Amino acid sequence: MLQQLDHIPDGLLDLEATELEARLGGPTLIHLPGRRGPALFVTVLMHGNETTGWAAVRRLLRGYRRDGRELPRALSLFISNVAAAAKGLRRLEGQPDYNRVWPGCDDGGTPEHAMMQQVMDVMAERGVFASIDVHNNTGLNPHYACVNVIDHRFLHLATLFSRTVVYFIRPCGVQSMAMARLCPAVTLECGKPGQAHGARHARDYLDACLHLADHPAHPVGAHDIDLFHTVAIVKVPDGVSFGFGAEEGVDIRFSADLDHLNFRELPRGTPLARMGAGVGPGLQVCDEQGRDVTGRYFEVVDGELRLRLPVMPSMLTRDRRVVRQDCLCYLMERYNDHLEPGVPGSVPDSPSLRGIPGPG
């Protein structure tokens, strides 16, 4: 059940992510006052092993508390999957993924779906300036921001974090896609957890957002953004075994340095793995509409899994649990529609938002 507070409990900012469940008892939404409203909405620990968001918030709030300064803008902080954080896991066995159960998902009916709807209802009633969801990657990736709407305000908010921006409309049920109904919303990808520079980058970004007076409505300059569009998600089916490097006895043996290919524009024919006899591509690739497009992107030639088209992967990981619980990677292409004029102050008729109910 969702707990709501109007203050930071004593000693909370001294705790590591693994200690939050014992102190808070469950997911907690904390509303803090500031000189300006409405609030900046920040979500951390949607995945329990992605701790940079909590590290950044601790640094941010301890700095303001130490200096006796008032927050320049109100802040609503959602500390999410503390049960998984206590175990250092993305999610617990039997739990749904907390970043797949927000309003607009393909299914529902769980207590977690109801909780995220409650969070949205609360924020809709209170008003919200912008939404920031802080995440980590398990593979080698640059710091980048994600948006689900092509809108100048969203893109400005994203490029305040990084010139590398990814636009996606799948998977559904993610926080930023749901919150886009209420305000400009972005997801931050801050590299691997536990890295000090990732926490500093996220803290500085959140502080900059707290100081924003409004959202620019003019286009982002083409020289200030590298925008990519996620066109497919790649999964390893449950019945297919996989390994890395010299590992034997598996259906797919990926390269040992597979995650070094993230955010590299790979040419057609790039080899990614050695395949067992009779396995075929061994992967499942779905596009934004959920259609199977495996044959469009991959082929097996002389026992090697190769790309059939030039693409750029993101979130390639060697973490077996993450591959099973989520995916192997996403495939991206460059995207230039951000140069077209938009309508300031409106949310365009984006496929990412069709069918997503408003709060209530």
Buried (B, 14 or more C-beta within 10 A) or exposed (E): EBEEBEEBEEEBBEBEBBBBBEBBEBBBBBBBEBEBEBBBBBBBBBBBBBBBBBBBBBBBBBEBEEEEEEBBBBBBBBBBBBBBBBBEBBBEEEBBBBBBBBBBBEEBEEEBBBBBBBBBBBBBEBBBBBBBBBBBBBBBBBBBBBBBBBBBBBBBBBBBBBBBBBBBBBBBBBBBBBBBBBBBBBBBBBBBBEBEEBBBBBBBBBBEBBEBEEBBBEBBEEEEBBBBBBBBBBBBEEEBBBBBEEEEEBBBBBBEEBBEBBBEEBEEEBBBBBBBEEBBBBBBBBBBEEEEBBEBBBBBEEEBBBBBBEBBBBBBBBBEEBBEBBBBBBBBBEBEEBEEEBEEEEBEEBEBBEEBEEBE
